[in-house]
Amino acid sequence: MKSIFLLVLCLVTYAFLAAAQGSSVATPPAPPQKQKLVTAAQANGVYRYYKSEFRILALGHNKLKVQFDGIYMTLAKSPNMGYAMGEAPIDGNVATFKPPDFELCRITIVFLPGKLKVTQEGTDADCGFGHNVNASGTYRKIRGGKPKFKSPEG
């Protein structure tokens, strides 16, 4: 009788644990928190994370001009590069940049005081970047004002 009770207790405990684990897997990630509006002076500038950079210019009407220059240094110290430029809508302090001609790529830019919190959805190839180049990271503002946009060659 004791062994049957223990077996039932174990099965019930296992069922509760499995249900608890299953429910946490189905929870979708929380969207970025939208905060107050970002002024042009706060948005404009050059932002850097390691060797990768974003150049951002407010165009008005909730639009930004965005340029991403990404660099991934290989173990052999040779760079893999990625480049994207285009416009991004901004809502509050969150901009969504989709590089032209790359439908599977989406780069979310959250403006914080003196920095950007960037997340990339899509692989390096989905975004048209070189191997292992990724836009995700926390970029520190290194220069304010209107940035100079440059071609991928330099």
Backbone as CSV, one residue per row, in Angstrom:
resi,resn,N_x,N_y,N_z,CA_x,CA_y,CA_z,C_x,C_y,C_z
1,MET,0.824,-1.191,0.000,0.000,0.000,0.000,0.868,1.255,0.000
2,LYS,1.958,1.226,0.820,2.866,2.376,0.857,3.505,2.623,-0.508
3,SER,3.891,1.576,-1.208,4.560,1.724,-2.501,3.607,2.318,-3.543
4,ILE,2.341,1.963,-3.512,1.368,2.548,-4.444,1.190,4.025,-4.142
5,PHE,1.104,4.372,-2.859,0.966,5.780,-2.467,2.178,6.588,-2.933
6,LEU,3.375,6.056,-2.723,4.595,6.746,-3.156,4.635,6.899,-4.679
7,LEU,4.208,5.862,-5.394,4.192,5.930,-6.850,3.225,7.019,-7.329
8,VAL,2.046,7.078,-6.749,1.066,8.104,-7.122,1.599,9.491,-6.787
9,LEU,2.208,9.637,-5.604,2.782,10.925,-5.196,3.870,11.370,-6.171
10,CYS,4.725,10.450,-6.581,5.785,10.784,-7.540,5.205,11.203,-8.889
11,LEU,4.191,10.487,-9.366,3.578,10.830,-10.645,2.918,12.203,-10.606
12,VAL,2.227,12.529,-9.509,1.576,13.829,-9.374,2.626,14.939,-9.323
13,THR,3.703,14.725,-8.568,4.776,15.713,-8.478,5.423,15.938,-9.842
14,TYR,5.671,14.842,-10.565,6.258,14.950,-11.897,5.344,15.734,-12.844
15,ALA,4.036,15.478,-12.771,3.079,16.174,-13.631,3.083,17.671,-13.351
16,PHE,3.136,18.054,-12.064,3.185,19.475,-11.724,4.465,20.127,-12.227
17,LEU,5.596,19.443,-12.076,6.869,19.997,-12.552,6.874,20.151,-14.068
18,ALA,6.366,19.159,-14.777,6.326,19.230,-16.241,5.422,20.362,-16.700
19,ALA,4.292,20.542,-16.037,3.377,21.630,-16.404,4.010,22.984,-16.136
20,ALA,4.724,23.113,-15.025,5.373,24.386,-14.691,6.465,24.722,-15.698
21,GLN,7.247,23.728,-16.111,8.301,23.982,-17.086,7.724,24.304,-18.454
22,GLY,6.674,23.641,-18.844,6.053,23.870,-20.140,5.462,25.260,-20.250
23,SER,4.922,25.789,-19.167,4.302,27.111,-19.237,5.335,28.218,-19.371
24,SER,6.533,28.045,-18.829,7.543,29.092,-18.929,8.150,29.157,-20.326
25,VAL,8.141,28.053,-21.064,8.707,28.029,-22.406,7.823,28.813,-23.377
26,ALA,6.509,28.806,-23.162,5.589,29.432,-24.104,5.481,30.944,-23.925
27,THR,6.120,31.516,-22.929,6.016,32.950,-22.680,6.832,33.722,-23.716
28,PRO,6.193,34.614,-24.499,6.939,35.391,-25.506,7.793,36.463,-24.834
29,PRO,8.873,36.887,-25.503,9.707,37.940,-24.919,8.939,39.251,-24.848
30,ALA,9.259,40.033,-23.842,8.593,41.322,-23.660,9.106,42.311,-24.698
31,PRO,8.229,43.131,-25.275,8.683,44.134,-26.242,9.479,45.223,-25.531
32,PRO,10.329,45.947,-26.271,11.082,47.035,-25.648,10.131,48.068,-25.056
33,GLN,10.520,48.609,-23.926,9.686,49.597,-23.261,9.781,50.940,-23.994
34,LYS,8.612,51.463,-24.352,8.569,52.756,-25.027,8.557,53.841,-23.961
35,GLN,9.396,54.829,-24.120,9.470,55.916,-23.164,9.158,57.221,-23.875
36,LYS,9.591,58.317,-23.286,9.305,59.641,-23.832,9.963,59.841,-25.194
37,LEU,9.518,60.871,-25.870,10.051,61.197,-27.184,11.533,61.552,-27.106
38,VAL,12.237,61.216,-28.152,13.655,61.540,-28.268,13.770,62.740,-29.192
39,THR,14.487,63.759,-28.766,14.678,64.941,-29.609,15.742,64.660,-30.662
40,ALA,15.777,65.499,-31.685,16.793,65.353,-32.723,18.188,65.479,-32.128
41,ALA,18.364,66.415,-31.199,19.684,66.605,-30.579,20.114,65.359,-29.803
42,GLN,19.161,64.665,-29.195,19.493,63.453,-28.451,19.799,62.296,-29.394
43,ALA,19.113,62.238,-30.532,19.288,61.113,-31.451,20.494,61.273,-32.362
44,ASN,20.707,62.460,-32.884,21.763,62.677,-33.875,23.137,62.352,-33.308
45,GLY,23.930,61.666,-34.134,25.301,61.412,-33.726,25.842,60.084,-34.189
46,VAL,27.010,59.764,-33.644,27.718,58.526,-33.951,27.811,57.722,-32.658
47,TYR,27.481,56.443,-32.766,27.470,55.540,-31.611,28.386,54.357,-31.916
48,ARG,29.156,53.918,-30.907,30.133,52.848,-31.146,30.010,51.734,-30.111
49,TYR,30.183,50.506,-30.610,30.265,49.299,-29.777,31.410,48.477,-30.342
50,TYR,32.496,48.370,-29.582,33.750,47.805,-30.078,34.135,48.549,-31.360
51,LYS,34.197,47.883,-32.516,34.578,48.559,-33.756,33.371,48.878,-34.638
52,SER,32.179,48.451,-34.229,30.962,48.703,-35.014,30.368,50.059,-34.658
53,GLU,29.726,50.698,-35.652,29.164,52.030,-35.439,27.776,52.179,-36.057
54,PHE,26.976,52.996,-35.414,25.724,53.492,-35.978,25.876,54.989,-36.158
55,ARG,25.397,55.498,-37.290,25.309,56.937,-37.541,23.822,57.223,-37.715
56,ILE,23.332,58.199,-36.936,21.893,58.466,-36.925,21.636,59.960,-37.074
57,LEU,20.653,60.272,-37.943,20.238,61.645,-38.168,18.716,61.705,-38.176
58,ALA,18.152,62.561,-37.334,16.699,62.755,-37.308,16.286,63.535,-38.552
59,LEU,15.304,63.004,-39.285,14.824,63.644,-40.515,13.526,64.401,-40.303
60,GLY,12.901,64.250,-39.149,11.589,64.843,-38.903,10.489,63.859,-39.268
61,HIS,9.280,64.174,-38.866,8.114,63.328,-39.143,8.328,61.883,-38.670
62,ASN,8.961,61.729,-37.491,9.207,60.419,-36.878,10.025,59.481,-37.767
63,LYS,10.990,60.028,-38.480,11.877,59.237,-39.336,13.329,59.544,-38.998
64,LEU,14.162,58.517,-39.086,15.598,58.654,-38.882,16.332,58.130,-40.104
65,LYS,17.460,58.736,-40.405,18.396,58.160,-41.373,19.392,57.362,-40.543
66,VAL,19.569,56.089,-40.904,20.411,55.187,-40.109,21.461,54.550,-41.009
67,GLN,22.691,54.523,-40.515,23.768,53.797,-41.186,24.439,52.909,-40.155
68,PHE,24.621,51.645,-40.512,25.325,50.696,-39.655,26.577,50.222,-40.367
69,ASP,27.710,50.320,-39.694,28.979,49.779,-40.170,29.433,48.765,-39.134
70,GLY,29.285,47.489,-39.456,29.628,46.437,-38.499,30.936,45.766,-38.837
71,ILE,31.689,45.441,-37.789,32.972,44.752,-37.970,33.064,43.629,-36.952
72,TYR,33.427,42.444,-37.443,33.719,41.306,-36.578,35.153,40.889,-36.871
73,MET,35.989,40.933,-35.860,37.394,40.550,-36.039,37.538,39.048,-35.844
74,THR,38.101,38.368,-36.835,38.316,36.930,-36.757,39.525,36.642,-35.871
75,LEU,39.738,35.372,-35.565,40.913,34.991,-34.773,42.210,35.341,-35.494
76,ALA,42.163,35.353,-36.825,43.344,35.709,-37.624,43.506,37.223,-37.751
77,LYS,42.691,37.987,-37.008,42.739,39.455,-36.982,42.377,40.085,-38.326
78,SER,41.571,39.375,-39.124,41.062,39.988,-40.349,39.583,40.300,-40.123
79,PRO,39.120,41.438,-40.647,37.746,41.848,-40.353,36.719,41.251,-41.315
80,ASN,35.594,40.836,-40.758,34.393,40.557,-41.542,33.523,41.793,-41.369
81,MET,32.918,42.275,-42.459,32.223,43.554,-42.381,30.764,43.424,-42.801
82,GLY,29.975,44.361,-42.296,28.572,44.460,-42.662,28.198,45.921,-42.787
83,TYR,27.266,46.209,-43.689,26.885,47.591,-43.941,25.399,47.636,-44.263
84,ALA,24.727,48.642,-43.721,23.329,48.881,-44.060,23.034,50.356,-43.888
85,MET,22.204,50.884,-44.796,21.804,52.286,-44.673,20.382,52.425,-45.194
86,GLY,19.612,53.270,-44.496,18.242,53.503,-44.910,17.518,54.359,-43.882
87,GLU,16.188,54.354,-43.959,15.370,55.115,-43.025,14.686,54.176,-42.055
88,ALA,14.413,54.712,-40.860,13.738,53.933,-39.823,12.690,54.803,-39.143
89,PRO,11.481,54.278,-38.950,10.487,55.021,-38.173,10.844,54.961,-36.687
90,ILE,10.507,56.011,-35.949,10.755,56.028,-34.509,9.438,56.331,-33.806
91,ASP,9.174,55.593,-32.740,7.971,55.775,-31.926,8.433,55.877,-30.479
92,GLY,8.319,57.063,-29.909,8.854,57.281,-28.558,10.359,57.252,-28.616
93,ASN,10.955,56.288,-27.907,12.409,56.152,-27.947,12.848,54.864,-28.653
94,VAL,11.941,54.248,-29.426,12.241,52.985,-30.096,12.125,53.156,-31.609
95,ALA,13.223,52.870,-32.308,13.241,52.909,-33.770,13.391,51.488,-34.295
96,THR,12.753,51.220,-35.435,12.854,49.912,-36.066,13.449,50.096,-37.452
97,PHE,14.622,49.534,-37.641,15.360,49.676,-38.894,15.354,48.340,-39.627
98,LYS,14.889,48.373,-40.874,14.913,47.192,-41.735,15.775,47.540,-42.939
99,PRO,16.959,46.954,-43.036,17.813,47.270,-44.187,17.089,46.984,-45.495
100,PRO,17.196,47.897,-46.464,16.536,47.688,-47.755,16.980,46.368,-48.382
101,ASP,16.040,45.679,-49.010,16.291,44.421,-49.728,16.569,43.227,-48.821
102,PHE,16.366,43.350,-47.515,16.599,42.233,-46.602,15.393,42.085,-45.673
103,GLU,14.354,41.426,-46.181,13.074,41.319,-45.478,13.169,40.547,-44.162
104,LEU,14.103,39.624,-44.027,14.199,38.804,-42.813,14.982,39.485,-41.692
105,CYS,15.471,40.685,-41.954,16.292,41.406,-40.978,15.487,42.542,-40.347
106,ARG,15.595,42.637,-39.034,14.937,43.733,-38.304,15.858,44.125,-37.154
107,ILE,16.201,45.401,-37.097,17.091,45.916,-36.060,16.301,46.922,-35.228
108,THR,16.164,46.629,-33.944,15.435,47.494,-33.021,16.438,48.329,-32.245
109,ILE,16.235,49.639,-32.256,17.147,50.584,-31.605,16.373,51.302,-30.505
110,VAL,16.827,51.139,-29.265,16.209,51.828,-28.136,17.162,52.933,-27.700
111,PHE,16.673,54.174,-27.714,17.487,55.317,-27.315,17.431,55.485,-25.809
112,LEU,18.599,55.470,-25.182,18.759,55.701,-23.752,19.714,56.876,-23.598
113,PRO,19.783,57.504,-22.432,20.686,58.655,-22.274,22.137,58.300,-22.623
114,GLY,22.655,58.899,-23.696,24.049,58.716,-24.101,24.388,57.383,-24.733
115,LYS,23.370,56.566,-25.050,23.673,55.268,-25.636,22.470,54.698,-26.366
116,LEU,22.726,53.614,-27.112,21.695,52.862,-27.816,21.734,51.426,-27.332
117,LYS,20.575,50.837,-27.143,20.463,49.399,-26.877,19.886,48.791,-28.144
118,VAL,20.675,47.972,-28.849,20.307,47.467,-30.167,20.141,45.955,-30.127
119,THR,19.051,45.473,-30.753,18.846,44.036,-30.915,18.576,43.751,-32.386
120,GLN,19.132,42.665,-32.868,18.989,42.268,-34.268,18.194,40.982,-34.342
121,GLU,17.164,40.975,-35.170,16.424,39.757,-35.478,16.815,39.351,-36.884
122,GLY,17.274,38.137,-37.040,17.773,37.649,-38.323,19.262,37.389,-38.215
123,THR,19.740,36.490,-39.034,21.160,36.127,-39.010,21.987,37.157,-39.767
124,ASP,23.306,36.969,-39.730,24.185,37.853,-40.489,23.823,37.820,-41.975
125,ALA,23.545,36.645,-42.499,23.177,36.525,-43.909,21.809,37.152,-44.187
126,ASP,20.860,36.995,-43.242,19.529,37.603,-43.404,19.620,39.118,-43.540
127,CYS,20.644,39.707,-42.931,20.805,41.166,-42.945,21.790,41.643,-44.006
128,GLY,22.414,40.714,-44.729,23.376,41.092,-45.748,24.744,41.427,-45.193
129,PHE,25.037,40.939,-43.977,26.313,41.227,-43.322,27.288,40.079,-43.544
130,GLY,28.568,40.367,-43.311,29.588,39.338,-43.374,29.425,38.336,-42.231
131,HIS,30.136,37.220,-42.329,30.042,36.139,-41.345,30.295,36.647,-39.921
132,ASN,29.375,36.338,-39.017,29.432,36.696,-37.587,29.220,38.183,-37.296
133,VAL,28.938,39.005,-38.275,28.664,40.418,-38.019,27.229,40.530,-37.519
134,ASN,27.057,41.210,-36.395,25.746,41.353,-35.769,25.640,42.751,-35.188
135,ALA,24.468,43.369,-35.326,24.278,44.734,-34.845,23.958,44.802,-33.356
136,SER,23.591,43.699,-32.729,23.169,43.709,-31.324,24.280,44.194,-30.406
137,GLY,23.890,44.972,-29.396,24.849,45.453,-28.408,24.413,46.788,-27.829
138,THR,25.194,47.281,-26.892,24.956,48.593,-26.295,26.010,49.553,-26.840
139,TYR,25.556,50.508,-27.624,26.432,51.456,-28.315,26.503,52.758,-27.525
140,ARG,27.710,53.217,-27.282,27.934,54.469,-26.555,28.046,55.616,-27.554
141,LYS,27.412,56.734,-27.231,27.480,57.907,-28.111,28.875,58.511,-28.013
142,ILE,29.564,58.591,-29.156,30.931,59.128,-29.144,31.000,60.525,-29.750
143,ARG,29.933,60.907,-30.500,29.917,62.238,-31.106,28.467,62.631,-31.356
144,GLY,28.127,63.834,-30.983,26.785,64.352,-31.217,26.740,65.179,-32.486
145,GLY,25.578,65.700,-32.805,25.419,66.537,-33.987,25.181,65.720,-35.235
146,LYS,25.140,66.413,-36.364,24.875,65.762,-37.644,26.063,64.900,-38.043
147,PRO,25.859,63.582,-38.217,26.983,62.722,-38.597,27.277,62.802,-40.082
148,LYS,28.497,62.472,-40.456,28.873,62.369,-41.862,28.647,60.927,-42.274
149,PHE,27.770,60.726,-43.245,27.511,59.383,-43.742,28.547,59.049,-44.771
150,LYS,29.039,57.803,-44.722,30.100,57.408,-45.639,29.748,56.093,-46.317
151,SER,30.383,55.850,-47.425,30.146,54.609,-48.168,30.858,53.463,-47.462
152,PRO,30.481,52.206,-47.757,31.124,51.077,-47.077,32.616,50.959,-47.330
153,GLU,33.121,51.556,-48.392,34.550,51.468,-48.684,35.373,52.374,-47.789
154,GLY,34.777,53.350,-47.135,35.608,54.208,-46.311,35.033,55.532,-46.193
